[in-house]
């Protein structure tokens, strides 16, 4: 990942997420069947990420800019231990491996 700062604001830019992953990747649930809150932060089915696992309020998650699904930070390889961000902050660009095509 690449971080670039501008004054007091910084932007975390995330590139394609999983080099060498299959473009045939699918989620174990249907995004179309999820019911979201008005801010699109939580769904009533509590299914997130590549595995469809639940989410807690303080979990570090990234939202795909294409499908709008949230992915657990521990599931994505584009982050390092040095990358820090605040939950629900959207000062980055991220595409999940499904939307990015690989």
Rosetta silent file (secondary structure, phi, psi, omega in degrees, C-alpha in Angstrom):
SEQUENCE: XXXXXXXXXXXXXXXXXXXXXXXXXXXXXXXXXXXXXXXXXXXXXXXXXXXXXXXXXXXXXXXXXXXXXXXXXXXXXXXXXXXXXXXXXXXXXXXXXXXXXX
SCORE:     score description
SCORE:     0.000 S_00000001
   1 L     0.000  163.433 -175.436    0.000    0.000    0.000 S_00000001
   2 E  -131.898  131.193  177.585    1.010    3.578   -0.472 S_00000001
   3 E  -115.143  136.903  176.758    0.288    6.491    1.826 S_00000001
   4 E  -133.733  134.401 -176.713    0.530   10.096    0.760 S_00000001
   5 E  -107.232  147.611  174.641   -0.052   13.062    3.016 S_00000001
   6 E  -135.345   99.138 -178.618   -1.401   16.515    2.272 S_00000001
   7 L    63.515 -133.491 -179.726   -1.151   18.807    5.237 S_00000001
   8 L   -77.899  -15.836 -179.592   -3.174   17.505    8.162 S_00000001
   9 E   -99.364  140.052  175.250   -5.072   15.105    5.907 S_00000001
  10 E  -126.395  154.054 -179.933   -3.542   11.938    4.565 S_00000001
  11 E  -122.623  125.824  175.944   -4.828    9.527    1.992 S_00000001
  12 E   -95.263  114.832  179.735   -4.211    5.803    2.123 S_00000001
  13 E  -102.212  124.005 -178.976   -4.275    4.449   -1.433 S_00000001
  14 L  -111.574  131.181 -178.759   -4.766    0.731   -1.722 S_00000001
  15 L   -93.286 -166.512  177.392   -4.065   -1.057   -4.948 S_00000001
  16 L   -51.112  139.613 -161.832   -5.255   -4.425   -6.219 S_00000001
  17 L   -88.768  -36.702 -175.408   -5.629   -6.537   -3.223 S_00000001
  18 L  -133.884   90.764  179.355   -4.530  -10.103   -3.845 S_00000001
  19 L   -58.694  136.368  177.197   -1.882  -10.643   -6.505 S_00000001
  20 L    79.711    2.400  179.089   -2.289  -13.998   -8.187 S_00000001
  21 L   -79.828  159.223 -175.046   -5.771  -14.643   -6.831 S_00000001
  22 L   -76.239  138.350  176.061   -8.386  -16.173   -9.067 S_00000001
  23 L   -76.750   -6.177  177.090  -10.800  -13.957  -10.958 S_00000001
  24 L   -86.020    4.994 -177.213  -13.353  -16.755  -10.424 S_00000001
  25 L   -59.716  139.602  178.460  -13.539  -15.846   -6.713 S_00000001
  26 L  -136.584  154.288  175.737  -17.052  -15.633   -5.297 S_00000001
  27 L   -83.193  150.583 -179.951  -18.519  -14.737   -1.951 S_00000001
  28 L   -80.542   17.413  179.414  -20.285  -17.514    0.012 S_00000001
  29 L  -151.416  166.523 -178.640  -23.402  -15.287    0.156 S_00000001
  30 L   -98.518  121.535  177.538  -25.335  -13.022   -2.201 S_00000001
  31 H   -60.176  -34.065 -178.423  -24.666   -9.285   -1.930 S_00000001
  32 H   -66.028  -19.779 -176.391  -28.095   -8.619   -3.435 S_00000001
  33 H   -97.314    1.055 -179.812  -29.822  -10.339   -0.518 S_00000001
  34 L   -84.547  139.409  177.348  -28.180   -8.272    2.239 S_00000001
  35 L  -105.557  118.022 -173.190  -30.253   -5.604    4.025 S_00000001
  36 E  -102.527  154.332  171.032  -28.153   -2.547    4.946 S_00000001
  37 L   -72.169  172.390 -174.059  -28.597    0.305    7.397 S_00000001
  38 L   -64.065  -26.683  179.416  -29.007    3.804    5.932 S_00000001
  39 L   -90.084   -3.099 -177.185  -25.247    4.538    6.138 S_00000001
  40 L    58.322   42.298  176.639  -24.344    1.173    4.531 S_00000001
  41 L  -102.352  -34.652 -176.021  -22.152    0.245    7.504 S_00000001
  42 L  -133.605  144.081  172.708  -24.006   -2.831    8.811 S_00000001
  43 E  -114.681  150.000 -175.040  -26.261   -5.472    7.287 S_00000001
  44 L   -67.729  -21.599  178.092  -28.888   -7.376    9.259 S_00000001
  45 L   -80.389  -12.757 -179.622  -27.480  -10.733    8.101 S_00000001
  46 L    55.121   48.943  178.339  -24.082   -9.817    9.646 S_00000001
  47 L  -119.869  122.602 -176.927  -22.148  -11.143    6.623 S_00000001
  48 E  -142.567  157.808  172.289  -18.961   -9.395    5.582 S_00000001
  49 L    72.215 -173.843 -176.919  -15.742  -10.113    3.784 S_00000001
  50 L   -68.542  -28.010 -176.323  -14.627  -13.050    1.711 S_00000001
  51 L   -99.077   -8.640 -178.827  -15.768  -15.624    4.296 S_00000001
  52 L    76.764   24.437 -179.425  -19.102  -14.051    5.273 S_00000001
  53 E   -79.913  162.328 -178.975  -18.072  -13.631    8.901 S_00000001
  54 L   -71.544  174.342 -177.106  -19.696  -11.200   11.311 S_00000001
  55 L  -135.431  142.672  172.938  -18.588   -7.707   12.223 S_00000001
  56 L  -112.389  157.364 -173.724  -18.208   -5.782   15.471 S_00000001
  57 L   -51.779  -42.810 -175.818  -18.351   -1.997   15.724 S_00000001
  58 L   -91.211    3.579 -178.917  -14.609   -1.464   16.215 S_00000001
  59 L   -61.600  137.470  174.889  -13.373   -4.019   13.652 S_00000001
  60 L   -76.250  117.675 -175.758  -10.860   -2.659   11.152 S_00000001
  61 E  -137.793  154.183  175.566  -12.582   -3.019    7.777 S_00000001
  62 E  -118.459  139.240  178.669  -12.179   -1.715    4.236 S_00000001
  63 E  -102.143  127.503  177.341  -15.117   -0.953    1.956 S_00000001
  64 L   -67.302  129.563 -178.132  -14.868   -1.926   -1.707 S_00000001
  65 L   -73.768  -11.442 -179.264  -15.544    1.154   -3.821 S_00000001
  66 L   -96.839  -58.185 -177.298  -17.288   -0.980   -6.466 S_00000001
  67 L   -91.086  -12.128  178.540  -19.570   -3.463   -4.661 S_00000001
  68 L    70.170    6.916  176.418  -19.659   -1.450   -1.379 S_00000001
  69 L   -75.180  150.706  177.991  -19.150   -4.582    0.732 S_00000001
  70 E   -95.938  138.920 -179.298  -16.934   -4.318    3.810 S_00000001
  71 E  -123.658  134.743  178.470  -13.887   -6.610    4.148 S_00000001
  72 E   -61.630  134.715 -179.224  -12.002   -7.414    7.353 S_00000001
  73 H   -57.476  -32.917 -179.351   -8.526   -5.847    7.317 S_00000001
  74 H   -69.918  -15.068  179.791   -7.039   -9.212    8.301 S_00000001
  75 H   -87.915  -14.516 -174.417   -8.449  -10.714    5.051 S_00000001
  76 L  -105.971  138.927 -175.648   -6.694   -8.336    2.679 S_00000001
  77 L   -91.437   -3.554 -177.854   -3.041   -8.608    1.760 S_00000001
  78 L   -80.928   -7.736  177.838   -2.590   -4.992    0.661 S_00000001
  79 L   -98.195  146.010  173.242   -2.243   -3.826    4.277 S_00000001
  80 L  -111.207  171.074  177.681    0.890   -4.116    6.355 S_00000001
  81 L   -62.775  -23.885 -179.250    1.206   -4.033   10.135 S_00000001
  82 L   -79.709  -18.466  179.998    2.371   -0.410    9.775 S_00000001
  83 L   -75.657  126.964 -179.013   -0.861    0.684    8.048 S_00000001
  84 L  -128.732  137.442  174.507   -3.247    2.283   10.516 S_00000001
  85 L  -150.044  163.205 -178.207   -6.705    3.672    9.867 S_00000001
  86 L   -93.612  133.522  178.373   -9.829    4.569   11.806 S_00000001
  87 L   -53.452  139.607  179.641  -12.895    2.310   11.455 S_00000001
  88 L    73.293   -0.668  175.829  -15.503    3.743    9.034 S_00000001
  89 L   -77.239  139.674 -174.952  -13.027    6.288    7.668 S_00000001
  90 L  -120.908   41.308  179.368  -13.082    6.358    3.852 S_00000001
  91 L   -94.202   43.457  179.958   -9.871    8.201    2.955 S_00000001
  92 E  -147.712  168.189  172.000   -8.634    5.337    0.773 S_00000001
  93 E  -121.705  125.630 -177.113   -9.469    3.575   -2.489 S_00000001
  94 L  -140.658  133.886  171.537   -9.967   -0.169   -2.298 S_00000001
  95 L  -122.571  126.372  178.656  -11.335   -2.749   -4.738 S_00000001
  96 L   -64.466  164.363 -176.505  -11.906   -6.283   -3.468 S_00000001
  97 L   -66.153  -22.577  178.192  -10.309   -9.108   -5.437 S_00000001
  98 L   -73.621  -50.073 -179.869  -13.678  -10.017   -6.947 S_00000001
  99 L   -70.285  -32.663 -179.989  -14.391   -6.536   -8.338 S_00000001
 100 L   -77.357  -11.873  178.360  -10.740   -5.986   -9.294 S_00000001
 101 L    76.923   28.177  176.019  -10.779   -9.222  -11.269 S_00000001
 102 L   143.259    0.000    0.000   -7.955  -10.925   -9.503 S_00000001
